[in-house]
Amino acid sequence: MVIRKLLAIGFASLLAGAVAVPVSASASPALSGFTCGTQSGGSGSVIAPITAVRIGHHLGYDRFVVEFSGSSVPAYTAIPKSSARFYLDPTGQPITIEGTAGIKLVMHSTSMHGTYGGPTDFDPEFPQLAEAFALGDFEGFVTWGLGLQQQSCKRIFTLSSPARLVLDVPN
């Protein structure tokens, strides 16, 4: 808990500039339904640094978006959790973020070092997305913990120009 407070203090100036950016339905492909369980995707053959992370609240869902500098989204795995307790990478230090459930999003062959200078802790208080916290950026793996108000299925898809990974949770 002490580490989390220190991280929050250290990122306070970054959070002051954080904005939730709604994305219109016309900017998205035809949206599919929500799926439960672990989901994986992306390309294992690309290396794509992270350039932006955004959140947004929309009618019917809350959204978490990761933007990459490459032309494709690297490999990812989204793992549902029955609590909002996560572990920092690489230290293994436990951390509890807001919410009663969560999603652990692990992206491979990527990094935020030197390419992403935005917030690493979003605290939007949306109907479903309670918090999004960067758990680690270590040896080509970037991990985010998404704290949810309640356990939920999710919809994951990718967009291009620029390459983006989009994760929606119904609200």
Disulfide bonds with the S-S distance in Angstrom:
Cys36-Cys153 1.52
